[in-house]
Structure formats: structure tokens, C-alpha cells
Amino acid sequence: MEGQGRMRMETEDERLELFRRRAVQHDGKRPLYRVVEDHIRDLINSGELIPGDLIPSEPQLARTLGVSQGTVKKAIDNLVWEGLLYRHQGKGTYISKVDFGKSLFRFFTYGDARGRAVRIHKETTARRRCAGPANVTRRLQVPDGTELIYIERLGLIGDAPILVEYSWWPAELVPGLEDEALHIPDYLYALVLDQFGVPVLRAEETLTADAADAHTARALNIPEKTPVVVLKRTTFTRGDRIVEVRTTKGRADRFSYKTEIR
């Protein structure tokens, strides 16, 4: 199956060409390293640079942008600190993957009786291609009746069901994701990038509570109308296009709150 996005930049010339196409605009009002920061940040936000891309070396980038190597180094240092880039010792500097450790689950985590976080394994329990229901197409901002791919996954700690995910994607972006022969790993977004060339660049989340509907109750092995925690996520790719809407419902009795206030 062919990906729907561009192939990764494999050569140094390809990486440099991306930076050559867009000139650095220095208005004299800001430090030059800030201008270079924004230049790189814009390439990331636009999706021209995607998670896992290797950027040119600092000397090559300095020559390409017409600035000093020290200016480039300071800009990259700041973007590494910000989490948009990461350095791999001996290999170069890469665009960071989206850090879903910054999700609301950073504060609300499933853990053991002492509140210690434990790994959740996910199993795909349903998948299909169908016309999207109106409430979902509205969230995806696509016309009613648009063909979507529905993915349902159960999160388990050991053999105990803890949460269930209901995820919807435009079928034109991820054709074949509904195929039972395609294994979906725990980290779904890695598959979507590698298989379909669609990078997940950011997400918005809302956390609420609700009573378990009949389907969720069966999946989580709890009585219907038992309180559950509900996380609604809207996921974006290049051009700020919405590519996924997801609702995760989890057992409230296994949900712990943890944060640090300074």
C-alpha cells in the first residue's frame, strides 16, 4: 500500500532545498536567531518538515540561510529546549514526534493501588469503513455522509479492560486502515505516518465525565451508567486539517490524579 504523503527526505540536497525555497526575512526588530527559529518552526507547523525528518547540519544550514553558525546553533538549541527538535548524538538533529505525554493523561493516569502508572496494552476490537454519523462528520468538519474509517480499541492492564477508544478518520487519508490484515500497534499515529504519510502534528483535548453507555459498559465489564472519565481529542495534520476525532472512555475507579504545582 502506498502512502498518501510525501516520502521522507533522504539526501542532504533534498533537505537543503526545502530551506532554500523559503528565504529568511529579517526585519531588524528581532534577534536574528529568533528569525531562524521562526523559519524552522514555520516549516514544522506547515507540515513541510514532519516528525522524524533529519534537518541539515548547523554549518550547512548556516550557509543556506546566509547567517552565522552561532546564530543557527542558538536557534536550534532553543527549539530543542522547546521540544520541537531533538539531537541524536552522532547522527544529527531531527524533528520531534508529537509528545502525547503532554496529553491530559499526563495528569490523569491509570495506575496501581498506589497510583503508580502502569503500561496499557491496546487491542483493536472493531474496524470498518462506512458513512460517518452526523455528530462525527461535524467534529471532522467534513460533509455529512463522508466515508470514514472507524477504529475501536480496548486498553488493558494485564487482562483487565481499563479504557475503550472510539476513533474516526477520513477514509481518503488512510485507505485500507480498516483492513483486518493491517496490524495496528499501540501507537496508532506511528502506523498512520509510516503507512499513509500522514503526520500528526498537534491535538486538542477536552476532559469530562459521563455515565457508561451500554456498549462501553460491556467493553469495560462494568454496570451500565457507572461513572467513566471521557477524553475527547481532535487531531491535526498539515495545513491544520483535522484527521481524527477520538473519544476515549475509561473506568473512573482506576483513574488517579497526579500533578505538581510550583
Stockholm file with secondary structure:
# STOCKHOLM 1.0

chainA/1-262         MEGQGRMRMETEDERLELFRRRAVQHDGKRPLYRVVEDHIRDLINSGELIPGDLIPSEPQLARTLGVSQGTVKKAIDNLVWEGLLYRHQGKGTYISKVDFGKSLFRFFTYGDARGRAVRIHKETTARRRCAGPANVTRRLQVPDGTELIYIERLGLIGDAPILVEYSWWPAELVPGLEDEALHIPDYLYALVLDQFGVPVLRAEETLTADAADAHTARALNIPEKTPVVVLKRTTFTRGDRIVEVRTTKGRADRFSYKTEIR
#=GR chainA/1-262 SS CCCSSCCCCCSHHHHHHHHHTSCCCCCSSSCHHHHHHHHHHHHHHTTSSCTTCBCCCHHHHHHHHTSCHHHHHHHHHHHHHHTSEEEETTTEEEECCCCGGGSGGGTEEEBCTTCCBCCCEEEEEEEEEEECCHHHHHHHTCCTTCEEEEEEEEEEETTEEEEEEEEEEETTTSTTTTCTTSCCCSCHHHHHHHHHCCCCCEEEEEEEEEECCHHHHHHHTCCTTCEEEEEEEEEECGGGCEEEEEEEEEEGGGEEECCCCC
#=GC SS_cons         CCCSSCCCCCSHHHHHHHHHTSCCCCCSSSCHHHHHHHHHHHHHHTTSSCTTCBCCCHHHHHHHHTSCHHHHHHHHHHHHHHTSEEEETTTEEEECCCCGGGSGGGTEEEBCTTCCBCCCEEEEEEEEEEECCHHHHHHHTCCTTCEEEEEEEEEEETTEEEEEEEEEEETTTSTTTTCTTSCCCSCHHHHHHHHHCCCCCEEEEEEEEEECCHHHHHHHTCCTTCEEEEEEEEEECGGGCEEEEEEEEEEGGGEEECCCCC
//
